[in-house]
């Protein structure tokens, strides 16, 4: 076979070999181009597939992000809902608790008011019962004392007429008509019995009215209490009415009875004297004169008592002033002695100070 020059290297090459190489080269080229084309197509397809996969991945990621966002939003909304529900539950619970507390407080207040009313009613009922019991007890004690006094007077003075005054009838409690053994009337003693915790001057006014209406000579109050500012709690004459304790009833009754009988006896003795002398004697021995003398005696006693109190008060004042003067002179002597100790014989002599210091 003929040789041909290689266009590339310039060397002679056999034609068959050259053709063979050329054919091989063309074939390789075609194969290369086909492979290249196929590879390019495959690569493009792969890239396209990759792009599609990347797009799907992005879509999936977007979907995941959206789902995660929606999930977070859902969780946040769920938490917000739970918080709102919890707050509402707390508010309702507090509201219910407040309403319950208010209701309980109102019920407690009503119970307290009911209890206070019950206590007040019971206290009032107890006070009423105590007052009624006290009134009944005082009335009963007064009736017992009245019966005891009536019995005592009857036993002590059997010749006298002892008459209890009926309830509701004006005239104190007991009327004692004093009589001599011969049955002559000497006068009337009117007894009023009081057993209370406090004195009342109205008793005196009433008893004096009762004495005038019944023409009694001597009104007497037997009492467990005496007027204020009185010096005795046993026997006093208060505004023309004798006030005595229970312990002195019998001695006082004896003295008053004797005075009435003495007056009656003197009246009988002077019955035959002239009317003027009789009137004078009646006045001197009468209740008015006696009351005036008693008032003078009471005034004298009160004046002596006031004078005694004033003397005691002035003596206290004099003693206080004397003590003050003594302290003043002692201070003066102390000052004089201190100065004399400093200046010696040059200290002038003050008359009377040396004597006070001895």
DRENDRENRO-664662 format. One record per residue (C-alpha): residue in one letter; residue number from 0; x, y, z. Coordinates in pm, 1 decimal. Example, Ala and Ser with C-alpha at 12.3 -4.5 7.8 and 13.67 -1.06 7.14 Angstrom:
BEGIN
@residuo a; num 0; east 1230.0; north -450.0; up 780.0
@residuo s; num 1; east 1367.0; north -106.0; up 714.0
***
This chain:
BEGIN
@residuo x; num 0; east 0.0; north 0.0; up 0.0
@residuo x; num 1; east 121.7; north 356.7; up -67.5
@residuo x; num 2; east 234.4; north 578.8; up 211.1
@residuo x; num 3; east 84.0; north 919.3; up 297.2
@residuo x; num 4; east 235.9; north 1204.2; up 494.1
@residuo x; num 5; east 80.4; north 1258.4; up 839.9
@residuo x; num 6; east -58.4; north 1607.6; up 852.5
@residuo x; num 7; east 25.6; north 1631.7; up 1213.5
@residuo x; num 8; east 374.0; north 1488.2; up 1248.2
@residuo x; num 9; east 494.2; north 1501.3; up 883.8
@residuo x; num 10; east 605.0; north 1148.1; up 884.7
@residuo x; num 11; east 510.8; north 901.1; up 620.6
@residuo x; num 12; east 229.1; north 675.7; up 722.4
@residuo x; num 13; east 87.6; north 377.7; up 534.1
@residuo x; num 14; east -239.6; north 455.5; up 372.0
@residuo x; num 15; east -425.6; north 164.1; up 520.4
@residuo x; num 16; east -297.8; north 253.3; up 858.6
@residuo x; num 17; east -378.6; north 612.5; up 794.7
@residuo x; num 18; east -727.6; north 523.6; up 688.3
@residuo x; num 19; east -757.1; north 300.2; up 979.0
@residuo x; num 20; east -640.6; north 569.8; up 1212.0
@residuo x; num 21; east -859.7; north 826.2; up 1041.3
@residuo x; num 22; east -1157.7; north 599.6; up 1065.5
@residuo x; num 23; east -1068.5; north 523.1; up 1422.7
@residuo x; num 24; east -1025.6; north 887.8; up 1492.3
@residuo x; num 25; east -1357.1; north 977.6; up 1335.2
@residuo x; num 26; east -1517.9; north 695.9; up 1511.1
@residuo x; num 27; east -1367.5; north 802.2; up 1842.9
@residuo x; num 28; east -1469.0; north 1154.4; up 1771.0
@residuo x; num 29; east -1821.8; north 1049.4; up 1697.8
@residuo x; num 30; east -1819.1; north 831.4; up 2004.7
@residuo x; num 31; east -1677.3; north 1113.6; up 2205.7
@residuo x; num 32; east -1931.3; north 1356.3; up 2069.0
@residuo x; num 33; east -2211.4; north 1108.9; up 2122.3
@residuo x; num 34; east -2087.7; north 1030.9; up 2468.6
@residuo x; num 35; east -2039.5; north 1397.4; up 2531.0
@residuo x; num 36; east -2385.2; north 1467.8; up 2396.4
@residuo x; num 37; east -2533.9; north 1189.8; up 2597.2
@residuo x; num 38; east -2339.1; north 1298.0; up 2902.2
@residuo x; num 39; east -2450.7; north 1654.7; up 2851.2
@residuo x; num 40; east -2807.6; north 1540.8; up 2817.6
@residuo x; num 41; east -2770.7; north 1320.7; up 3118.0
@residuo x; num 42; east -2601.8; north 1596.5; up 3310.9
@residuo x; num 43; east -2870.7; north 1837.9; up 3205.2
@residuo x; num 44; east -3129.2; north 1585.8; up 3310.9
@residuo x; num 45; east -2947.0; north 1528.7; up 3633.0
@residuo x; num 46; east -2921.5; north 1902.3; up 3687.0
@residuo x; num 47; east -3285.8; north 1933.7; up 3600.8
@residuo x; num 48; east -3364.3; north 1652.1; up 3841.6
@residuo x; num 49; east -3139.9; north 1813.5; up 4098.8
@residuo x; num 50; east -3305.2; north 2146.5; up 4049.2
@residuo x; num 51; east -3642.9; north 1982.3; up 4078.3
@residuo x; num 52; east -3527.8; north 1802.4; up 4391.0
@residuo x; num 53; east -3378.7; north 2124.2; up 4527.2
@residuo x; num 54; east -3704.1; north 2300.1; up 4448.2
@residuo x; num 55; east -3896.1; north 2022.9; up 4619.5
@residuo x; num 56; east -3655.2; north 2041.2; up 4913.7
@residuo x; num 57; east -3704.9; north 2414.7; up 4932.0
@residuo x; num 58; east -4077.2; north 2366.2; up 4911.2
@residuo x; num 59; east -4053.4; north 2103.5; up 5181.2
@residuo x; num 60; east -3836.1; north 2333.8; up 5389.9
@residuo x; num 61; east -4079.5; north 2618.4; up 5335.7
@residuo x; num 62; east -4361.5; north 2386.0; up 5423.8
@residuo x; num 63; east -4167.5; north 2269.7; up 5731.3
@residuo x; num 64; east -4091.1; north 2628.0; up 5828.9
@residuo x; num 65; east -4454.3; north 2719.0; up 5778.3
@residuo x; num 66; east -4561.6; north 2415.1; up 5976.2
@residuo x; num 67; east -4312.2; north 2496.0; up 6250.0
@residuo x; num 68; east -4430.1; north 2857.5; up 6250.1
@residuo x; num 69; east -4791.0; north 2748.5; up 6262.4
@residuo x; num 70; east -4703.3; north 2499.9; up 6535.0
@residuo x; num 71; east -4528.8; north 2770.0; up 6738.9
@residuo x; num 72; east -4820.3; north 3000.8; up 6676.2
@residuo x; num 73; east -5057.9; north 2724.1; up 6777.6
@residuo x; num 74; east -4853.9; north 2652.2; up 7088.7
@residuo x; num 75; east -4838.1; north 3023.9; up 7170.2
@residuo x; num 76; east -5211.0; north 3056.9; up 7116.1
@residuo x; num 77; east -5261.2; north 2742.9; up 7323.2
@residuo x; num 78; east -5042.1; north 2884.5; up 7602.6
@residuo x; num 79; east -5221.6; north 3219.8; up 7575.7
@residuo x; num 80; east -5555.7; north 3039.5; up 7586.7
@residuo x; num 81; east -5444.4; north 2835.6; up 7887.9
@residuo x; num 82; east -5320.5; north 3153.8; up 8058.2
@residuo x; num 83; east -5647.1; north 3331.4; up 7976.6
@residuo x; num 84; east -5845.6; north 3034.3; up 8102.7
@residuo x; num 85; east -5629.4; north 3018.0; up 8416.4
@residuo x; num 86; east -5679.0; north 3390.8; up 8475.4
@residuo x; num 87; east -6052.6; north 3360.8; up 8423.6
@residuo x; num 88; east -6062.1; north 3059.4; up 8652.2
@residuo x; num 89; east -5867.8; north 3257.1; up 8915.7
@residuo x; num 90; east -6097.3; north 3556.4; up 8868.8
@residuo x; num 91; east -6404.0; north 3335.7; up 8899.9
@residuo x; num 92; east -6251.3; north 3160.7; up 9199.4
@residuo x; num 93; east -6172.1; north 3496.1; up 9363.8
@residuo x; num 94; east -6517.4; north 3622.9; up 9274.9
@residuo x; num 95; east -6678.1; north 3312.3; up 9420.8
@residuo x; num 96; east -6450.5; north 3333.6; up 9726.1
@residuo x; num 97; east -6532.8; north 3704.0; up 9770.1
@residuo x; num 98; east -6904.7; north 3637.9; up 9732.6
@residuo x; num 99; east -6876.3; north 3347.2; up 9973.2
@residuo x; num 100; east -6678.5; north 3562.7; up 10217.5
@residuo x; num 101; east -6932.6; north 3844.6; up 10188.0
@residuo x; num 102; east -7217.1; north 3601.1; up 10236.6
@residuo x; num 103; east -7047.5; north 3440.1; up 10535.6
@residuo x; num 104; east -6963.9; north 3781.7; up 10682.1
@residuo x; num 105; east -7321.9; north 3894.3; up 10633.4
@residuo x; num 106; east -7449.5; north 3573.3; up 10789.8
@residuo x; num 107; east -7202.0; north 3617.8; up 11076.2
@residuo x; num 108; east -7309.1; north 3980.4; up 11120.0
@residuo x; num 109; east -7673.3; north 3875.5; up 11125.1
@residuo x; num 110; east -7589.7; north 3598.6; up 11372.3
@residuo x; num 111; east -7402.9; north 3852.1; up 11588.3
@residuo x; num 112; east -7696.3; north 4092.7; up 11571.8
@residuo x; num 113; east -7931.8; north 3808.3; up 11653.7
@residuo x; num 114; east -7708.8; north 3702.2; up 11942.7
@residuo x; num 115; east -7681.0; north 4062.8; up 12066.9
@residuo x; num 116; east -8058.6; north 4095.7; up 12049.8
@residuo x; num 117; east -8104.6; north 3769.1; up 12237.2
@residuo x; num 118; east -7851.9; north 3882.0; up 12498.9
@residuo x; num 119; east -8018.0; north 4223.7; up 12519.6
@residuo x; num 120; east -8361.3; north 4066.1; up 12554.6
@residuo x; num 121; east -8232.8; north 3821.2; up 12815.0
@residuo x; num 122; east -8055.4; north 4103.2; up 12999.0
@residuo x; num 123; east -8369.5; north 4313.6; up 12992.3
@residuo x; num 124; east -8577.8; north 4018.7; up 13107.9
@residuo x; num 125; east -8324.2; north 3948.7; up 13383.4
@residuo x; num 126; east -8325.1; north 4313.5; up 13490.5
@residuo x; num 127; east -8706.2; north 4315.0; up 13489.3
@residuo x; num 128; east -8709.4; north 3993.1; up 13689.8
@residuo x; num 129; east -8448.3; north 4127.7; up 13931.2
@residuo x; num 130; east -8638.0; north 4455.2; up 13965.0
@residuo x; num 131; east -8963.1; north 4271.0; up 14027.2
@residuo x; num 132; east -8787.0; north 4037.0; up 14267.1
@residuo x; num 133; east -8623.3; north 4332.2; up 14442.5
@residuo x; num 134; east -8949.9; north 4520.4; up 14457.5
@residuo x; num 135; east -9124.7; north 4210.7; up 14580.8
@residuo x; num 136; east -8845.2; north 4141.6; up 14827.2
@residuo x; num 137; east -8842.1; north 4502.0; up 14951.4
@residuo x; num 138; east -9220.7; north 4500.1; up 14980.3
@residuo x; num 139; east -9208.5; north 4166.7; up 15159.7
@residuo x; num 140; east -8930.9; north 4286.9; up 15389.3
@residuo x; num 141; east -9129.1; north 4603.2; up 15459.4
@residuo x; num 142; east -9437.0; north 4399.1; up 15542.3
@residuo x; num 143; east -9232.3; north 4168.9; up 15765.5
@residuo x; num 144; east -9075.0; north 4467.9; up 15941.9
@residuo x; num 145; east -9417.7; north 4627.0; up 15977.9
@residuo x; num 146; east -9561.9; north 4310.6; up 16134.6
@residuo x; num 147; east -9257.8; north 4279.4; up 16360.7
@residuo x; num 148; east -9286.1; north 4643.1; up 16472.1
@residuo x; num 149; east -9657.9; north 4603.3; up 16532.1
@residuo x; num 150; east -9592.9; north 4293.9; up 16743.6
@residuo x; num 151; east -9309.6; north 4463.8; up 16934.5
@residuo x; num 152; east -9521.7; north 4770.1; up 17017.0
@residuo x; num 153; east -9816.8; north 4557.4; up 17127.7
@residuo x; num 154; east -9599.9; north 4347.7; up 17357.0
@residuo x; num 155; east -9413.6; north 4648.7; up 17499.7
@residuo x; num 156; east -9720.7; north 4873.1; up 17546.3
@residuo x; num 157; east -10026.8; north 4654.5; up 17599.5
@residuo x; num 158; east -10241.0; north 4948.7; up 17710.1
@residuo x; num 159; east -10186.4; north 5136.3; up 17382.8
@residuo x; num 160; east -10394.9; north 5093.8; up 17073.3
@residuo x; num 161; east -10171.0; north 4967.7; up 16788.5
@residuo x; num 162; east -10349.1; north 4989.9; up 16452.8
@residuo x; num 163; east -10193.2; north 4897.4; up 16117.3
@residuo x; num 164; east -10295.2; north 5137.1; up 15842.3
@residuo x; num 165; east -10460.4; north 4959.9; up 15552.7
@residuo x; num 166; east -10282.8; north 4958.5; up 15216.4
@residuo x; num 167; east -10388.5; north 5248.7; up 14996.4
@residuo x; num 168; east -10521.7; north 5446.0; up 15294.2
@residuo x; num 169; east -10347.5; north 5773.1; up 15377.9
@residuo x; num 170; east -10173.4; north 5760.4; up 15714.7
@residuo x; num 171; east -9831.5; north 5588.0; up 15710.1
@residuo x; num 172; east -9797.6; north 5222.0; up 15822.6
@residuo x; num 173; east -9880.1; north 5199.3; up 16195.3
@residuo x; num 174; east -10075.3; north 5430.6; up 16423.8
@residuo x; num 175; east -9997.7; north 5406.1; up 16798.3
@residuo x; num 176; east -10254.4; north 5570.6; up 17022.0
@residuo x; num 177; east -10079.9; north 5621.4; up 17356.3
@residuo x; num 178; east -10304.0; north 5556.9; up 17659.1
@residuo x; num 179; east -10260.2; north 5562.1; up 18033.3
@residuo x; num 180; east -10338.2; north 5250.8; up 18241.1
@residuo x; num 181; east -10672.0; north 5417.3; up 18310.2
@residuo x; num 182; east -10746.2; north 5437.2; up 17939.5
@residuo x; num 183; east -10693.7; north 5812.2; up 17895.6
@residuo x; num 184; east -10548.5; north 5909.6; up 17555.5
@residuo x; num 185; east -10214.1; north 6089.5; up 17570.6
@residuo x; num 186; east -10150.3; north 6132.1; up 17198.0
@residuo x; num 187; east -10076.6; north 5949.8; up 16872.1
@residuo x; num 188; east -9743.5; north 5834.4; up 16730.8
@residuo x; num 189; east -9743.2; north 5772.8; up 16355.2
@residuo x; num 190; east -9491.0; north 5516.4; up 16231.2
@residuo x; num 191; east -9363.6; north 5489.9; up 15871.3
@residuo x; num 192; east -9133.8; north 5199.2; up 15777.0
@residuo x; num 193; east -8875.6; north 5232.5; up 15498.2
@residuo x; num 194; east -8623.9; north 4974.0; up 15390.4
@residuo x; num 195; east -8448.9; north 5104.5; up 15075.8
@residuo x; num 196; east -8093.4; north 5177.1; up 14965.5
@residuo x; num 197; east -8139.6; north 5553.1; up 14923.6
@residuo x; num 198; east -8297.8; north 5824.9; up 15136.0
@residuo x; num 199; east -8574.0; north 6048.9; up 14999.9
@residuo x; num 200; east -8685.1; north 6378.8; up 15157.7
@residuo x; num 201; east -9027.6; north 6319.8; up 15004.7
@residuo x; num 202; east -9090.2; north 6069.8; up 15285.5
@residuo x; num 203; east -9072.0; north 6351.4; up 15541.1
@residuo x; num 204; east -9315.5; north 6572.2; up 15349.3
@residuo x; num 205; east -9563.9; north 6287.3; up 15305.4
@residuo x; num 206; east -9546.1; north 6173.3; up 15667.8
@residuo x; num 207; east -9598.3; north 6527.2; up 15796.4
@residuo x; num 208; east -9905.0; north 6557.2; up 15572.1
@residuo x; num 209; east -10027.9; north 6220.5; up 15700.0
@residuo x; num 210; east -9974.2; north 6337.1; up 16059.8
@residuo x; num 211; east -10175.7; north 6652.5; up 16000.4
@residuo x; num 212; east -10456.8; north 6465.1; up 15825.5
@residuo x; num 213; east -10480.3; north 6203.7; up 16103.9
@residuo x; num 214; east -10412.5; north 6457.2; up 16383.3
@residuo x; num 215; east -10113.1; north 6255.1; up 16504.6
@residuo x; num 216; east -9874.2; north 6419.6; up 16750.7
@residuo x; num 217; east -9538.0; north 6266.5; up 16657.6
@residuo x; num 218; east -9436.5; north 6131.0; up 16313.3
@residuo x; num 219; east -9154.8; north 5873.0; up 16307.5
@residuo x; num 220; east -8973.0; north 5707.0; up 16018.2
@residuo x; num 221; east -8802.5; north 5373.3; up 16082.5
@residuo x; num 222; east -8537.9; north 5352.1; up 15810.8
@residuo x; num 223; east -8225.7; north 5160.1; up 15711.6
@residuo x; num 224; east -8090.7; north 5474.8; up 15541.8
@residuo x; num 225; east -8052.8; north 5829.2; up 15674.1
@residuo x; num 226; east -8041.4; north 6172.3; up 15510.4
@residuo x; num 227; east -7711.2; north 6284.5; up 15363.4
@residuo x; num 228; east -7470.9; north 6496.0; up 15570.9
@residuo x; num 229; east -7614.3; north 6371.0; up 15899.2
@residuo x; num 230; east -7389.4; north 6299.0; up 16196.8
@residuo x; num 231; east -7589.6; north 6001.7; up 16322.5
@residuo x; num 232; east -7721.9; north 5686.7; up 16164.8
@residuo x; num 233; east -7931.4; north 5589.2; up 16467.0
@residuo x; num 234; east -8162.6; north 5875.9; up 16564.0
@residuo x; num 235; east -8213.0; north 6230.2; up 16430.1
@residuo x; num 236; east -8488.9; north 6485.5; up 16404.3
@residuo x; num 237; east -8513.0; north 6573.8; up 16035.2
@residuo x; num 238; east -8736.0; north 6871.5; up 15958.5
@residuo x; num 239; east -8976.6; north 6792.1; up 16240.3
@residuo x; num 240; east -8983.1; north 6415.2; up 16180.7
@residuo x; num 241; east -8795.9; north 6165.9; up 16394.6
@residuo x; num 242; east -8580.6; north 5922.3; up 16192.9
@residuo x; num 243; east -8461.9; north 5614.5; up 16383.9
@residuo x; num 244; east -8292.1; north 5285.1; up 16308.6
@residuo x; num 245; east -8460.7; north 4950.4; up 16367.4
@residuo x; num 246; east -8243.7; north 4883.8; up 16671.1
@residuo x; num 247; east -8371.1; north 5197.9; up 16851.3
@residuo x; num 248; east -8740.3; north 5160.6; up 16777.8
@residuo x; num 249; east -8836.8; north 5039.5; up 17126.5
@residuo x; num 250; east -8625.1; north 5293.0; up 17325.8
@residuo x; num 251; east -8746.7; north 5579.6; up 17106.7
@residuo x; num 252; east -9105.6; north 5462.0; up 17135.6
@residuo x; num 253; east -9070.2; north 5455.4; up 17514.7
@residuo x; num 254; east -8926.9; north 5809.8; up 17525.9
@residuo x; num 255; east -9185.4; north 5954.3; up 17287.8
@residuo x; num 256; east -9465.8; north 5776.3; up 17466.8
@residuo x; num 257; east -9343.1; north 5910.3; up 17802.7
@residuo x; num 258; east -9328.6; north 6265.9; up 17667.8
@residuo x; num 259; east -9688.2; north 6239.8; up 17542.2
@residuo x; num 260; east -9809.5; north 6099.3; up 17875.7
@residuo x; num 261; east -9620.7; north 6368.4; up 18070.5
@residuo x; num 262; east -9780.3; north 6639.3; up 17862.0
@residuo x; num 263; east -10121.3; north 6481.9; up 17903.7
@residuo x; num 264; east -10066.5; north 6453.2; up 18278.6
@residuo x; num 265; east -9961.1; north 6817.0; up 18305.9
@residuo x; num 266; east -10262.5; north 6921.2; up 18104.7
@residuo x; num 267; east -10485.7; north 6735.1; up 18347.7
@residuo x; num 268; east -10314.4; north 6897.4; up 18649.0
@residuo x; num 269; east -10354.4; north 7253.8; up 18520.6
@residuo x; num 270; east -10701.4; north 7200.2; up 18382.9
@residuo x; num 271; east -10844.8; north 7412.3; up 18662.9
@residuo x; num 272; east -10612.2; north 7710.9; up 18606.4
@residuo x; num 273; east -10712.7; north 8026.3; up 18426.0
@residuo x; num 274; east -10751.0; north 8017.5; up 18051.8
@residuo x; num 275; east -10446.5; north 8241.6; up 17996.1
@residuo x; num 276; east -10220.0; north 8032.6; up 18210.3
@residuo x; num 277; east -10365.3; north 7721.9; up 18052.6
@residuo x; num 278; east -10298.6; north 7855.9; up 17703.5
@residuo x; num 279; east -9942.5; north 7945.7; up 17801.2
@residuo x; num 280; east -9889.7; north 7605.0; up 17951.2
@residuo x; num 281; east -10045.4; north 7438.5; up 17649.3
@residuo x; num 282; east -9813.4; north 7635.7; up 17423.9
@residuo x; num 283; east -9506.3; north 7549.0; up 17628.6
@residuo x; num 284; east -9595.9; north 7182.2; up 17641.1
@residuo x; num 285; east -9732.5; north 7169.5; up 17289.5
@residuo x; num 286; east -9579.7; north 7025.4; up 16976.7
@residuo x; num 287; east -9507.4; north 7366.6; up 16819.3
@residuo x; num 288; east -9301.2; north 7486.7; up 17116.5
@residuo x; num 289; east -9125.6; north 7151.7; up 17134.0
@residuo x; num 290; east -9042.7; north 7167.3; up 16764.4
@residuo x; num 291; east -8903.7; north 7518.8; up 16800.8
@residuo x; num 292; east -8686.0; north 7416.6; up 17096.0
@residuo x; num 293; east -8567.1; north 7110.5; up 16905.3
@residuo x; num 294; east -8485.1; north 7332.0; up 16605.4
@residuo x; num 295; east -8286.5; north 7567.4; up 16832.2
@residuo x; num 296; east -8102.8; north 7273.9; up 16985.3
@residuo x; num 297; east -8029.2; north 7133.7; up 16642.6
@residuo x; num 298; east -7902.8; north 7476.1; up 16524.0
@residuo x; num 299; east -7686.5; north 7505.5; up 16834.9
@residuo x; num 300; east -7545.5; north 7157.2; up 16777.3
@residuo x; num 301; east -7479.2; north 7235.4; up 16413.8
@residuo x; num 302; east -7307.1; north 7563.9; up 16504.8
@residuo x; num 303; east -7091.4; north 7388.1; up 16763.2
@residuo x; num 304; east -7003.5; north 7122.5; up 16507.9
@residuo x; num 305; east -6916.6; north 7388.3; up 16246.7
@residuo x; num 306; east -6709.0; north 7578.4; up 16506.1
@residuo x; num 307; east -6524.5; north 7259.0; up 16595.2
@residuo x; num 308; east -6454.6; north 7191.7; up 16229.0
@residuo x; num 309; east -6333.3; north 7549.2; up 16179.5
@residuo x; num 310; east -6109.4; north 7522.8; up 16488.2
@residuo x; num 311; east -5956.0; north 7201.1; up 16354.3
@residuo x; num 312; east -5904.9; north 7361.4; up 16012.8
@residuo x; num 313; east -5741.1; north 7672.3; up 16160.5
@residuo x; num 314; east -5520.9; north 7461.9; up 16384.7
@residuo x; num 315; east -5398.8; north 7276.9; up 16077.7
@residuo x; num 316; east -5327.2; north 7610.3; up 15906.5
@residuo x; num 317; east -5146.8; north 7744.6; up 16217.8
@residuo x; num 318; east -4936.0; north 7432.5; up 16246.3
@residuo x; num 319; east -4844.9; north 7451.9; up 15877.5
@residuo x; num 320; east -4746.7; north 7819.7; up 15910.3
@residuo x; num 321; east -4549.5; north 7748.8; up 16229.6
@residuo x; num 322; east -4360.5; north 7472.6; up 16047.4
@residuo x; num 323; east -4288.4; north 7709.1; up 15758.1
@residuo x; num 324; east -4163.8; north 7979.3; up 15999.6
@residuo x; num 325; east -3940.1; north 7727.1; up 16174.2
@residuo x; num 326; east -3788.5; north 7618.2; up 15842.5
@residuo x; num 327; east -3737.1; north 7983.6; up 15745.1
@residuo x; num 328; east -3561.0; north 8067.4; up 16072.6
@residuo x; num 329; east -3348.2; north 7752.9; up 16054.7
@residuo x; num 330; east -3239.6; north 7850.2; up 15704.7
@residuo x; num 331; east -3161.5; north 8202.8; up 15828.6
@residuo x; num 332; east -2956.4; north 8069.8; up 16119.6
@residuo x; num 333; east -2771.5; north 7835.9; up 15882.1
@residuo x; num 334; east -2683.1; north 8121.4; up 15648.1
@residuo x; num 335; east -2577.1; north 8343.6; up 15939.7
@residuo x; num 336; east -2355.8; north 8069.5; up 16087.4
@residuo x; num 337; east -2194.1; north 7995.2; up 15750.0
@residuo x; num 338; east -2110.0; north 8360.9; up 15689.4
@residuo x; num 339; east -1984.2; north 8401.1; up 16047.2
@residuo x; num 340; east -1750.8; north 8105.1; up 15993.0
@residuo x; num 341; east -1601.1; north 8285.1; up 15694.7
@residuo x; num 342; east -1559.0; north 8639.0; up 15837.8
@residuo x; num 343; east -1510.4; north 8551.2; up 16206.3
@residuo x; num 344; east -1555.5; north 8818.7; up 16472.7
@residuo x; num 345; east -1608.1; north 9083.7; up 16208.4
@residuo x; num 346; east -1957.3; north 8946.5; up 16150.4
@residuo x; num 347; east -2205.3; north 9196.3; up 16300.3
@residuo x; num 348; east -2426.9; north 9061.7; up 16576.3
@residuo x; num 349; east -2792.7; north 9023.1; up 16481.1
@residuo x; num 350; east -3030.8; north 9035.9; up 16768.5
@residuo x; num 351; east -3222.9; north 8715.8; up 16822.9
@residuo x; num 352; east -3025.9; north 8499.0; up 16579.8
@residuo x; num 353; east -2794.0; north 8359.9; up 16847.9
@residuo x; num 354; east -3093.9; north 8261.6; up 17058.8
@residuo x; num 355; east -3256.3; north 8089.6; up 16763.9
@residuo x; num 356; east -2937.9; north 7892.8; up 16695.5
@residuo x; num 357; east -2920.0; north 7757.0; up 17051.1
***
